[in-house]
Amino acid sequence: MSPPALHLALRPLRCSTVWLGLGLLGFVRGACAQAEEIPTPSALKKLSVEQLMNMEVTSVSRRSEKLSETASAIQVITGDDIRRSGATSLPEALRLASNLQVAQLDASQWAISARGFNSPLANKMLVLMDGRTVYSPLFAGVFWDVQDTLLEDVNRIEVISGPGATLWGANAVNGVINVTTKNSKDTQGLLLEAGAGTEVTGLAGFRFGGLAGPNISYRVYSKYLDRDSTVFSDGKDVINTHRMAQSGFRVDWQASTDDLVTIQGDIYEGRTDQSLTRDSVTDGGNVLARWTHTISENSDFKLQLYFDRAHRNIPDSYSDLLDTYDVDFQYRFSMSDRNDIVCGLGYRLVEDDFRGTPTLALSPQSTSLQTFTGFVQDEIALIKDHLHLTLGTKVEHNDYTGLEFQPSARLAWKIDHRQLLWAAVSRAVRTPSRIDRDLDTPPVTFGSPNFDSEKLVAYELGYRLQPFERLSLSVAGFYNDYDDIRSLEPDSHLTPLPVSFSNGQKAHAYGVEFTADYHLTDWWRLRAGYTGMQLEIEPQGGRIDINNSRSEAADSNHQFSLRSSIDLPGNVEFDAAFRWVSRLTNPTVEVPDYGELDLRLAWRPKEQIEFSIVGQNLLNNHHAEFGALPGRQEIERGVYAKVLWRF
């Protein structure tokens, strides 16, 4: 296993250009057999661009709205997109969003962020799994090795680049990832999948859905994934084979035409080999209950409660047990035909028990942290059906910094049914983590009881266009102004040690995100994405950062992706995905620019069965996506075959 992620967070982090082109050609029309799920994969695939733009999303305003009318830089990954990508885990599926920076570190760890500040412990991205916030107070981010589900059950993933703090709260600074799974009524019957290959050495999945009554549907699932070790730059194996098993259930009860009750949960266990000690182990589970009541066409409320337990044991490093209790209430109503108001209240309690070592310790070892939240947002129709102004704010109280205010304003101008121009200004904060406040590793590094929230004021401008029926385009520009960014400063100007965390840096980032979706024919679809970004971090006046303002991020300035989906005769699918990432450079990260290609060929001899072969990272024997020499780990070329059976 690579060095534990928490150790990586305490070291400076760093971040390359080759140009490649990719031409993908399809020449025969084909069709894909329908699956039994609703919506079926073939039904999603055959949606026109206009129908896709009318897909409803919920992450931007906490209510359903058409993608084409959303005043945000949002991309949607559908369940069919995931199926045709050949992804075997949630982090792999997130590569489909071109507004994300996704880097694989080793067999189990990933760095994922948007609009900068990417690292193994990126702390400015909020992730939701069916409404459950995936969050570790250790570093204010996400452990990606334990965030997964049966990918066949994913309905869509909404990816927002840009602040979402007004509705979702602290840590939704640079973006929001919202994973939504299908209602259990849409996953009836039995599904089995199995596969194996060179890097994905084993995968298996099981799901069964049924009815427990006329209005009660359910499903249960299990999945298993075994991923081979990564390699060093000389091609020698790293000992970090990763194995992950997860099971879960979901029950949906349509109690009345106006009431839907959902109960769901998951349990998981993962093991990663380590060369010098015992396996590292991650295990945990969660259970969530949600009641949605519709009052009228323009009014509803939602009450959600969940419990989440996460345990992580890295031998000779640390052991952490985290329990999270969360309750959230949301109410939507209209005061007039020109106002759509959504508001809510929330409470979260986290109980964390951290057992470290002399090189990685927290004081106190155990703690309880409470967060109280309230928000309100009003969408005002200034010119009905054309010009809308959305104003809102989140008020949050946490045990570290007290009250935090996170307001936003968004203006959307629907020029006509094919054009939308939008602008936004938002404030967001990244609240302190336990590492920031409680780190206690004398005589070297300490947290600070005075560590404050990192702050962002973001300015955005976007344009969405459907010039004709088969083509949609979207472009968004942004400028982010950060204050009180984390620094590592000596306690005295006379001696280099000890050092402690402080808020001694500022930063600004600016860039552009572009996406295009083109259905050349009914049987050939192309999607392209480009992100260009520049991030500059520097000490605030009179402050000293011993990492020279480069410890918080390692980001590429340019990345480009192109995906092709072709339906061939005989129920055959051919998919290709190319990505290019410019170099990453800073004092602890040195990754050359690279291009990679994934291919998938699938055949459905019958409606219920699918055979596929997937090639991943085909352009290089192995390549690096993060880290620095000499210990940098690299990702190998891989091929695997899979069979999927529905009945």
C-alpha positions in Angstrom: 0.0 0.0 0.0 1.1 3.5 -0.7 2.0 5.7 2.4 -1.2 6.3 4.4 -3.2 9.1 3.0 -3.0 11.1 6.3 0.8 11.1 6.0 0.5 12.4 2.4 -1.6 15.3 3.7 1.3 16.4 6.0 3.8 16.5 3.1 4.0 19.1 0.4 2.0 18.1 -2.7 2.9 18.7 -6.3 1.5 18.5 -10.0 2.5 18.2 -17.2 2.2 18.7 -21.9 1.9 16.3 -24.8 -0.6 16.6 -27.5 -2.5 13.7 -28.9 -5.4 13.4 -31.2 -8.0 10.7 -31.5 -10.3 9.9 -34.4 -13.1 7.5 -33.9 -15.1 6.3 -36.9 -18.3 4.3 -37.0 -19.9 3.3 -40.3 -22.9 0.9 -39.8 -26.1 1.4 -38.0 -27.0 -1.0 -35.1 -29.4 -1.4 -32.3 -29.0 -2.5 -28.7 -31.3 -5.0 -27.0 -33.4 -3.6 -24.2 -32.7 -4.5 -20.6 -35.5 -5.2 -18.2 -34.8 -2.2 -15.9 -36.7 1.1 -16.1 -35.4 3.2 -17.8 -33.6 0.6 -19.9 -30.0 1.2 -21.0 -31.1 1.3 -24.7 -33.9 3.8 -23.8 -31.4 6.1 -22.2 -29.0 5.7 -25.1 -31.6 6.6 -27.7 -32.7 9.8 -26.0 -32.1 12.8 -28.3 -29.9 15.6 -27.1 -33.0 17.7 -26.5 -34.5 14.9 -24.3 -31.2 14.7 -22.4 -31.2 18.4 -21.9 -34.7 18.1 -20.4 -33.5 15.5 -17.9 -34.3 16.7 -14.4 -31.6 17.4 -11.9 -31.8 18.3 -8.2 -28.3 19.1 -6.9 -28.3 22.8 -7.8 -31.5 24.0 -6.2 -32.6 21.0 -4.1 -35.7 20.6 -6.3 -36.3 19.1 -9.7 -35.4 21.3 -12.7 -34.5 20.8 -16.3 -30.8 20.4 -17.0 -31.1 23.0 -19.8 -32.5 25.6 -17.4 -30.0 25.1 -14.6 -27.8 28.1 -13.7 -24.7 26.1 -12.9 -21.8 24.3 -14.4 -23.3 20.9 -14.0 -22.6 17.6 -15.8 -24.8 14.5 -15.5 -23.4 10.9 -15.8 -26.2 8.5 -16.5 -26.3 4.9 -15.5 -26.0 4.0 -19.2 -22.9 6.2 -19.5 -21.3 4.2 -16.6 -22.3 0.9 -18.1 -20.7 1.8 -21.5 -17.6 3.2 -19.9 -16.5 -0.2 -18.4 -16.0 1.4 -15.0 -15.7 -1.0 -12.1 -15.9 1.5 -9.2 -17.4 4.9 -8.5 -14.1 6.8 -8.8 -13.5 5.3 -12.2 -17.0 6.4 -13.2 -16.3 10.0 -12.2 -13.7 10.2 -15.0 -16.8 10.7 -17.3 -17.2 14.2 -15.9 -14.8 16.4 -17.7 -15.2 19.2 -15.1 -13.5 16.9 -12.5 -9.8 16.3 -11.9 -9.5 12.5 -11.2 -6.1 10.9 -10.5 -5.5 7.4 -9.4 -2.7 7.1 -6.8 -2.5 3.4 -6.3 -4.7 0.2 -6.2 -7.1 1.8 -3.8 -6.6 5.6 -3.4 -7.7 8.5 -5.6 -7.4 12.2 -5.7 -10.6 13.9 -6.9 -11.6 17.5 -7.0 -12.8 20.4 -9.2 -11.3 23.8 -10.0 -8.1 23.2 -8.2 -6.7 22.1 -4.9 -6.5 18.5 -5.9 -4.6 16.1 -3.6 -4.9 12.7 -2.0 -6.9 14.4 0.7 -8.7 17.0 -1.3 -10.9 18.9 1.2 -13.1 21.3 -0.9 -15.4 18.9 -2.6 -18.7 17.7 -1.1 -19.9 14.2 -2.0 -23.4 12.8 -1.4 -24.6 9.2 -1.7 -28.4 9.2 -2.0 -28.5 12.2 0.3 -25.9 10.9 2.8 -22.9 13.2 3.1 -19.7 11.3 2.7 -17.3 13.2 4.9 -14.3 12.5 7.2 -13.7 15.1 9.9 -10.1 13.9 10.0 -9.2 15.9 7.0 -12.5 17.4 5.8 -12.6 15.2 2.7 -13.4 11.8 1.3 -11.8 8.4 1.6 -12.6 7.2 -2.0 -11.6 3.6 -1.4 -14.8 2.9 0.6 -17.3 5.0 -1.5 -19.0 2.6 -3.9 -22.2 0.8 -4.8 -23.4 -1.7 -7.4 -22.9 0.5 -10.5 -25.8 -1.1 -12.3 -28.1 0.5 -9.6 -26.9 4.1 -10.2 -29.5 6.2 -11.8 -27.3 9.3 -12.3 -24.4 11.2 -10.9 -24.7 15.0 -10.9 -21.4 16.8 -10.8 -21.3 20.5 -10.1 -18.1 22.5 -10.4 -18.3 25.6 -8.4 -19.7 26.4 -4.9 -22.8 24.7 -3.6 -22.5 25.8 0.0 -25.8 27.8 0.1 -27.8 24.6 0.0 -25.3 21.9 1.0 -23.1 23.7 3.6 -19.4 23.8 4.5 -16.9 21.9 2.3 -19.1 22.4 -0.9 -16.4 24.9 -1.9 -15.2 23.9 -5.3 -18.0 21.5 -6.2 -20.6 18.9 -5.3 -20.9 15.3 -6.4 -24.3 13.8 -5.9 -24.8 10.1 -6.6 -28.4 8.9 -6.9 -29.4 5.3 -7.2 -32.5 3.9 -8.8 -35.8 3.4 -7.0 -36.1 -0.3 -6.2 -39.2 -0.6 -8.3 -36.9 0.0 -11.3 -34.5 -2.9 -10.4 -36.8 -5.9 -10.3 -35.6 -9.4 -11.0 -32.3 -11.1 -10.7 -28.9 -9.7 -12.0 -25.6 -11.5 -11.9 -22.2 -10.3 -13.2 -18.8 -11.7 -13.1 -15.4 -10.9 -14.6 -11.7 -11.1 -14.4 -8.6 -9.7 -16.1 -5.1 -8.5 -15.7 -5.5 -5.5 -13.3 -9.1 -6.1 -12.3 -8.3 -9.6 -11.3 -11.8 -10.4 -10.1 -15.2 -8.8 -10.0 -18.6 -10.2 -9.1 -22.1 -8.7 -8.5 -25.5 -9.9 -7.4 -28.8 -8.1 -7.1 -32.3 -9.3 -6.6 -35.4 -7.0 -6.6 -39.0 -8.0 -5.8 -42.3 -6.8 -4.3 -43.3 -7.1 -0.7 -46.8 -5.8 -1.4 -48.7 -3.8 -4.0 -46.9 -0.6 -3.2 -43.7 -1.9 -1.6 -40.6 -2.8 -3.7 -37.2 -3.8 -2.5 -33.8 -4.9 -3.6 -30.7 -6.5 -2.1 -27.2 -6.5 -3.6 -23.6 -7.6 -3.1 -20.5 -6.8 -5.0 -16.8 -7.8 -4.9 -13.8 -6.3 -6.6 -10.1 -7.4 -6.5 -7.6 -5.0 -8.0 -4.0 -5.9 -8.6 -1.0 -3.9 -7.3 0.3 -0.8 -9.0 4.0 -0.6 -10.1 7.0 1.7 -9.5 8.4 3.7 -12.4 10.8 0.8 -13.2 7.9 -1.6 -13.6 8.4 -3.5 -10.3 5.3 -4.4 -8.4 4.2 -2.4 -5.4 2.6 -4.6 -2.7 -0.8 -3.0 -2.4 -3.4 -5.4 -3.9 -6.8 -4.2 -2.9 -10.0 -6.3 -2.2 -13.4 -4.8 -1.5 -16.7 -6.4 -0.7 -20.0 -4.5 -0.2 -23.6 -5.5 0.4 -26.8 -3.5 0.8 -30.6 -3.1 0.5 -33.2 -0.6 -0.4 -37.0 -0.6 0.3 -39.4 1.9 -1.3 -42.9 2.2 0.0 -45.4 4.3 -1.9 -47.6 4.8 1.2 -50.0 7.0 -0.8 -50.0 9.0 -4.0 -48.4 11.8 -2.0 -46.1 9.9 0.4 -42.9 7.9 -0.4 -40.8 6.3 2.3 -37.3 4.9 1.5 -35.1 2.9 3.8 -31.7 1.7 2.6 -28.3 0.7 4.0 -24.9 -0.7 3.1 -22.1 -2.7 4.8 -18.6 -3.1 3.5 -15.1 -4.4 4.2 -11.9 -3.7 2.3 -8.3 -5.0 2.7 -5.1 -3.7 1.1 -1.8 -5.5 1.2 1.2 -3.8 2.8 4.8 -4.8 2.3 6.1 -4.4 5.8 3.2 -5.1 8.1 -0.3 -6.6 8.2 -3.1 -5.7 5.8 -4.8 -2.3 6.2 -8.5 -2.8 6.9 -11.5 -0.6 6.3 -15.0 -1.6 7.3 -18.3 0.1 8.2 -21.9 0.5 7.3 -24.8 3.0 7.1 -28.6 3.0 7.3 -30.8 5.9 6.0 -34.5 6.6 6.2 -36.3 9.3 4.1 -39.9 10.4 4.0 -41.0 12.6 1.1 -44.5 14.2 1.2 -46.1 16.1 -1.7 -48.5 18.8 -0.6 -49.2 20.2 -4.1 -47.5 20.6 -7.4 -45.4 23.5 -6.0 -45.0 22.3 -2.4 -43.5 19.4 -0.6 -41.3 18.4 2.3 -38.6 15.8 3.0 -37.4 14.4 6.3 -34.2 12.3 6.2 -32.2 10.6 9.0 -29.1 8.4 8.7 -26.4 6.8 10.8 -23.0 6.0 9.3 -20.1 4.1 11.0 -16.6 4.0 9.4 -13.6 2.2 10.8 -10.1 2.4 9.3 -7.1 0.5 10.7 -3.7 1.1 9.1 -1.2 -1.1 11.1 1.7 0.9 12.6 0.1 4.1 11.6 -3.4 4.8 13.1 -6.9 3.4 13.8 -10.0 5.5 13.5 -13.6 4.8 14.4 -16.1 7.4 13.2 -19.9 7.5 14.0 -22.1 10.1 12.3 -25.7 10.8 13.2 -27.6 13.2 10.8 -31.1 14.6 10.5 -32.2 16.9 7.7 -35.5 18.6 7.0 -36.4 20.4 3.8 -39.6 22.3 2.8 -40.4 23.7 -0.6 -43.3 26.1 -1.2 -44.4 29.0 -3.4 -45.6 32.4 -2.0 -46.8 33.4 -5.5 -46.5 32.2 -9.1 -43.2 34.1 -9.2 -41.5 32.6 -6.2 -40.2 29.1 -5.5 -38.8 28.9 -2.0 -36.8 26.0 -0.5 -35.7 26.1 3.1 -34.5 23.6 5.7 -32.9 22.8 9.0 -30.2 20.2 9.9 -28.3 18.7 12.7 -25.2 16.5 12.7 -23.3 14.8 15.5 -19.9 13.0 14.8 -18.1 11.0 17.4 -14.5 10.2 16.4 -12.1 7.9 18.2 -8.6 8.2 16.8 -5.8 6.0 18.0 -2.5 7.0 16.5 1.3 6.6 16.9 4.1 9.0 17.9 4.4 10.0 14.3 0.7 10.6 13.8 -1.4 11.5 16.8 -4.3 13.7 17.7 -5.1 15.4 21.0 -7.6 14.7 22.3 -7.8 11.2 20.9 -11.6 11.1 21.1 -14.0 14.0 20.5 -17.7 14.8 19.7 -18.5 17.5 17.2 -21.9 19.1 16.5 -23.1 21.1 13.5 -26.4 23.0 13.3 -27.6 24.3 10.0 -30.4 26.3 8.4 -30.8 27.5 4.9 -33.3 29.4 2.7 -33.3 30.0 -1.1 -35.8 31.9 -3.2 -36.0 31.6 -7.0 -37.7 34.8 -8.2 -39.2 35.0 -11.7 -38.3 38.6 -12.7 -39.6 38.0 -16.2 -41.7 34.8 -16.2 -40.2 32.0 -18.2 -37.2 34.1 -19.2 -35.3 35.9 -16.4 -34.9 34.3 -12.9 -33.0 35.6 -9.9 -32.1 33.1 -7.2 -31.0 34.4 -3.7 -30.2 32.3 -0.7 -27.9 31.7 2.2 -26.8 28.9 4.5 -26.2 29.6 8.2 -24.1 27.0 10.0 -22.8 26.7 13.5 -19.9 24.3 14.2 -17.9 23.6 17.3 -14.6 24.9 15.9 -15.4 28.3 14.3 -19.0 29.1 15.5 -21.3 30.8 13.0 -20.6 30.6 9.3 -22.6 32.4 6.6 -22.6 31.2 3.0 -24.8 33.3 0.7 -25.2 33.2 -3.1 -26.9 35.0 -5.9 -27.6 33.5 -9.4 -29.2 35.1 -12.4 -30.5 33.0 -15.3 -31.6 34.4 -18.6 -33.5 32.0 -20.9 -32.9 33.7 -24.2 -35.1 31.1 -26.0 -35.8 27.4 -25.7 -32.3 26.6 -26.9 -30.2 29.2 -25.1 -29.4 29.9 -21.4 -27.1 32.6 -20.1 -26.3 32.6 -16.4 -24.1 34.3 -13.8 -23.4 33.7 -10.1 -21.5 35.0 -7.1 -21.2 32.8 -4.0 -19.4 32.6 -0.7 -18.3 29.2 0.7 -16.1 28.0 3.5 -14.0 24.9 4.3 -14.3 24.4 8.0 -11.4 23.1 10.1 -10.6 19.3 10.3 -9.3 17.4 13.2 -5.8 17.4 11.6 -5.9 21.3 11.4 -6.9 21.7 15.0 -5.8 18.5 17.0 -2.6 17.2 15.3 -0.1 16.5 18.0 3.2 15.0 16.9 6.0 16.6 19.0 8.5 17.9 18.4 7.7 18.4 14.7 4.1 19.3 13.7 1.1 20.6 15.6 -2.4 21.6 14.8 -3.6 25.0 16.0 -6.6 25.7 18.3 -6.9 29.0 16.4 -7.1 27.5 12.9 -10.0 29.2 11.1 -12.2 28.3 8.2 -10.8 28.7 4.7 -12.9 31.1 2.7 -13.9 31.5 -1.0 -15.7 34.1 -3.0 -16.5 32.7 -6.4 -17.6 34.5 -9.6 -19.1 32.4 -12.5 -20.5 33.1 -15.9 -21.9 30.4 -18.2 -23.7 29.8 -21.5 -25.6 26.7 -22.6 -26.7 26.3 -26.2 -28.4 23.7 -28.4 -27.8 25.1 -31.9 -29.7 22.2 -33.5 -31.5 19.1 -32.4 -28.4 16.8 -32.2 -25.9 19.1 -30.6 -25.6 20.7 -27.2 -22.8 23.0 -26.0 -21.9 24.4 -22.6 -19.2 26.8 -21.5 -18.5 28.2 -18.0 -15.9 30.6 -16.9 -14.9 31.2 -13.2 -12.7 33.3 -11.0 -12.2 32.1 -7.4 -10.8 34.3 -4.7 -9.6 32.4 -1.6 -8.5 33.7 1.8 -7.1 32.0 5.0 -5.8 29.0 3.1 -3.9 26.5 5.2 -0.2 27.1 5.7 2.5 25.3 7.7 4.5 27.9 9.7 7.3 27.7 12.2 6.4 28.7 15.7 9.5 30.9 15.9 11.4 32.8 13.3 14.6 31.7 15.1 14.2 27.9 14.7 12.7 25.8 11.9 10.9 23.4 14.3 8.3 22.9 15.5 5.8 23.9 12.9 2.0 24.2 13.1 -1.0 24.7 10.8 -2.2 28.3 10.3 -4.3 30.3 7.9 -1.4 32.2 6.3 -2.1 31.9 2.6 -4.3 33.3 -0.1 -5.0 32.1 -3.6 -6.9 32.8 -6.7 -7.9 30.5 -9.5 -9.5 31.2 -12.9 -10.4 29.1 -15.9 -12.9 27.8 -18.4 -14.8 24.6 -18.8 -16.3 23.5 -22.1 -18.4 20.5 -23.0 -20.1 19.3 -26.2 -22.5 16.4 -26.8 -23.1 15.5 -30.5 -25.4 12.7 -31.8 -24.0 12.4 -35.3 -26.7 9.7 -36.0 -29.1 7.5 -34.1 -26.3 5.0 -33.7 -23.2 7.2 -33.0 -22.7 9.7 -30.2 -19.6 11.9 -29.4 -18.9 13.8 -26.2 -16.0 16.1 -25.7 -14.8 18.1 -22.7 -12.0 20.6 -22.0 -11.0 22.3 -18.8 -8.3 25.0 -18.6 -7.3 26.4 -15.2 -4.7 28.4 -13.4 -4.3 28.4 -9.6 -1.9 30.7 -7.8 -1.2 30.4 -4.0 0.9 32.8 -2.0 1.5 33.7 1.6 -0.5 36.6 3.0 1.4 39.7 3.9 4.2 39.0 6.4 3.5 35.3 6.7 5.8 32.4 6.1 4.8 29.0 4.6 7.7 26.5 4.8 6.3 24.7 1.8 6.6 27.8 -0.4 2.8 28.0 -1.0 2.8 24.7 -2.8 1.6 22.2 -0.2 -2.1 22.4 -0.8 -2.6 21.5 -4.4 -1.2 19.7 -7.4 -3.4 20.5 -10.5 -3.1 20.2 -14.2 -3.6 23.4 -16.1 -5.3 21.6 -19.0 -7.2 18.4 -19.5 -9.2 17.2 -22.5 -11.5 14.2 -23.1 -13.3 12.6 -26.0 -15.8 9.8 -25.8 -17.4 7.8 -28.6 -20.4 5.4 -28.4 -21.3 3.4 -31.5 -24.0 0.8 -31.9 -23.0 -1.8 -34.5 -25.2 -4.5 -36.2 -26.0 -7.6 -34.3 -26.6 -5.9 -30.9 -22.9 -5.0 -30.6 -21.6 -1.9 -28.9 -18.2 -0.2 -29.3 -17.1 2.5 -26.9 -13.9 4.5 -26.8 -12.7 7.1 -24.3 -9.6 9.2 -24.7 -8.2 11.6 -22.0 -5.2 13.9 -22.0 -3.9 15.6 -18.8 -1.2 18.2 -18.8 1.8 17.9 -16.4 1.5 18.2 -12.6 4.4 20.1 -11.0 5.2 21.3 -7.5 7.9 20.4 -4.9 6.4 16.9 -4.1 4.5 16.0 -7.2 6.1 15.6 -10.6 3.9 13.8 -13.2 4.5 14.2 -16.9 1.6 14.9 -19.2 -0.1 11.8 -20.4 -2.8 10.5 -22.7 -4.7 7.3 -22.2 -7.3 5.3 -24.1 -10.1 3.0 -22.8 -12.0 0.7 -25.2 -15.1 -1.5 -24.6 -16.7 -4.0 -27.0 -20.0 -5.6 -25.9 -22.4 -8.1 -27.4 -25.9 -9.0 -26.4 -26.8 -12.3 -28.1 -30.1 -12.3 -26.1 -32.1 -9.6 -24.4 -31.0 -10.7 -20.9 -27.3 -11.4 -21.4 -24.3 -9.2 -22.2 -20.7 -10.2 -22.8 -18.1 -7.4 -22.8 -14.3 -7.0 -23.0 -12.8 -3.7 -21.7 -9.3 -2.4 -22.2 -8.1 0.4 -19.8 -5.0 2.7 -20.1 -4.1 1.1 -23.4 -1.5 3.7 -24.7 1.2 3.0 -22.1 2.6 0.0 -20.3 2.2 2.1 -17.1 1.9 5.8 -16.4 1.8 8.0 -13.3 -1.2 10.2 -12.3 0.1 11.6 -9.0 3.2 11.5 -6.8 6.9 12.0 -7.2 10.0 9.9 -7.8 11.5 7.8 -6.5 8.5 6.2 -4.7 5.8 7.3 -7.2 3.4 4.6 -8.1 2.1 4.1 -11.6 -1.0 2.6 -13.2 -0.7 -0.3 -15.6 -2.4 -1.2 -18.8 -5.3 -3.6 -18.1 -7.8 -5.8 -19.9 -10.8 -7.6 -18.4 -13.8 -9.6 -19.6 -17.2 -9.6 -18.0 -20.6 -11.3 -18.4 -23.8 -9.8 -17.1 -27.1 -11.7 -16.9 -30.5 -10.3 -16.1 -33.6 -12.4 -15.6 
